[in-house]
Amino acid sequence: MPLLTQSDVLRHTIAALERTEIPYLVCGSVAAGALGEPRMTLDIDIALSLALSDVERLCAEFPSPERSEEHTSELQSHSFISY
């Protein structure tokens, strides 16, 4: 399987976020480049408005043989924001 380009990863990620209806914002160098200030970067910054209940649906969009139900539960138990 060929390596994915940054554009491929961005398209796949945005499509997954759209399918799951999770609000997001592309920011950082990718957003700056889209607005006319290109910068060399190898990362993609995306801010999510993610509820704990969204974690399983989002993880399902990125299947991996290494990801288990236990791993998803672990992700759900970590929250950066307290409600």
N, C-alpha and C positions, 0 to 999 in steps of 0.2 A: 504494500500500500504506500503510495507516495506521501511525503510529508505535506501537511497542510500549511498554507500561507497564512499570514496574519489576517488577510481579508477573508479567507475561508473560515477561520475561527470566529471572527467577528460576525460574519453572516450566520453561521450555525448558532452562535450564542443568542443573537438578536431574535432569530426565528424561534428558538426555544422559549425565550422570555415572552414573545408575542403569543405563542401557543398556550402558555400557562397563564397569560394575562397578569404577569408580575410586573408592576411598574419599575422602570429603570431609567437611568440617565447615563449616556456615554460621555465621559469626561476625559481630562488629561490630554496627552499629545494627539491621540486619535481625533478627539473633538476639535482641538485647535487646528489640526490639519484639514479637517472638513470645512472649517471656517476661513481657510486661506493662509494659515501660518504653519506650514509643514515643519515637522521636526522628526529627526531620526529616532525611532523608539522600537523596542521589541516587546513592549507590553501593551495591554489594553485595559484601561480603567473603566469600570462600569459600577455605578452606585445602584443598589437595589433597595426597594421598599419591600422588604421580605418579612413576612410573618412566619413564626415557627411552623405553622400549619402548611406553609408553602415548600418547606425544605424537601419533603419526600417527592413532591411533584417535580420540582426542579432537578433533583438528583436523577430521577427517572429519564429525564431528557438527555442525560450524559451517561449512558450505560457503560459499565466497566466490570470485568470479571472479578476485580479485587473489591468492589464495593459490596457490602453486605447490609442486611437490615440492621445489624448491630452498629455498623458505621454510620448509617443514616440517623439512628437514634442518638448516637454520640453527637452528631452535628446539631441535632435539634436541641440538645441539652446546653449548648453553648450559645449565649446571646450577648451581643455587644451592648444592647440597649435594654434597660429594665422598663417594664410597663407598670 
